[in-house]
Amino acid sequence: MTDPTLSVATAIRNRRTVRRYRPDPLPPHTLTTLLELALEAPTSWNLQDRSIVAVTSDEGRKGLARATGGQPQPHEAPVTLVFVAEPQAWRDDQSDVHDRARAAGAWSDEFIAGFAAASTAFQRDLDRRGLLREYAVKDAMIAASFVMLAATELGLATSPMNGWDEEKVKQVIGIGDRPDLAIALLVSIGYPAEVRHHPGRRPLERNVFHERHGQPGGRGLRPAR
Ligand SMILES: Cc1cc2nc3c(=O)[nH]c(=O)nc-3n(C[C@H](O)[C@H](O)[C@H](O)COP(=O)(O)O)c2cc1C
């Protein structure tokens, strides 16, 4: 059930990876809301170089369960989102993105001209260094993170999944013939059939540093004036 008082901070602290689900479907419009929120996630150069396939059919969910080596969540949960990275998206016409930003008053013509040229140069350099896939996967992962938090806020459980055979996942969502696309993450969403306890995190001192990696001082940091 939706808890309108659940803050982002509480959603972050409450979220757990849930592996067993009840078969109950999501309430009407909830999936659309989650997908809209996913697309609010930032992307490098606003390329929006990720897409999402919502798999809800019995056949599709069974296919994803097989692709994950038999993990229960894709089949048990009423929906699994497949986050697809689109490393070649920067080669597409971006004029619709520019038109939207112009109409919103966010970007001027002058900004668009400079931004588009700099973006293309940046992507060419990534291409040269073999990093296009990595950058598109980063963008897809941020969208997946947004969905997990938004779903938690709506009282739903989620499960991120990395353990799958990429070719099998691509077959299930109909992109078996698209070497230009990559799978970033699967996220199952639904109502939990198990309680998961917080497995804990290492203390801040172990993973947060000040100025230089390995240098303590992460706790109690104050921004410089
Ligand atoms: C990128 C990523 C991939 C993951 N892949 C799987 C997976 O394939 N199967 C699974 O059961 N859990 C998977 N997990 C969940 C982690 O095991 C889980 O996040 C971790 O144990 C911490 O638990 P928590 O999410 O409840 O805090 C994945 C998590 C992340 C971030």
The ligand as an ORCA input file, in Angstrom:
! r2SCAN-3c Opt
* xyz 0 1
  C      23.953     -4.977     -9.698
  C      23.340     -5.975     -8.751
  C      23.083     -7.257     -9.184
  C      22.477     -8.193     -8.338
  N      22.184     -9.433     -8.825
  C      21.494    -10.302     -8.044
  C      21.064    -11.537     -8.572
  O      21.278    -11.882     -9.735
  N      20.354    -12.350     -7.754
  C      20.067    -12.007     -6.465
  O      19.416    -12.816     -5.763
  N      20.458    -10.837     -5.938
  C      21.158     -9.962     -6.698
  N      21.529     -8.755     -6.203
  C      21.139     -8.384     -4.835
  C      22.295     -8.340     -3.832
  O      22.676     -9.632     -3.480
  C      21.831     -7.500     -2.640
  O      21.601     -6.174     -3.080
  C      22.829     -7.497     -1.515
  O      22.936     -8.780     -0.945
  C      22.429     -6.513     -0.399
  O      21.103     -6.766      0.061
  P      19.991     -5.626      0.021
  O      19.754     -5.279     -1.418
  O      18.778     -6.226      0.660
  O      20.509     -4.470      0.785
  C      22.145     -7.820     -7.027
  C      22.417     -6.525     -6.592
  C      22.980     -5.616     -7.442
  C      23.232     -4.208     -6.959
*
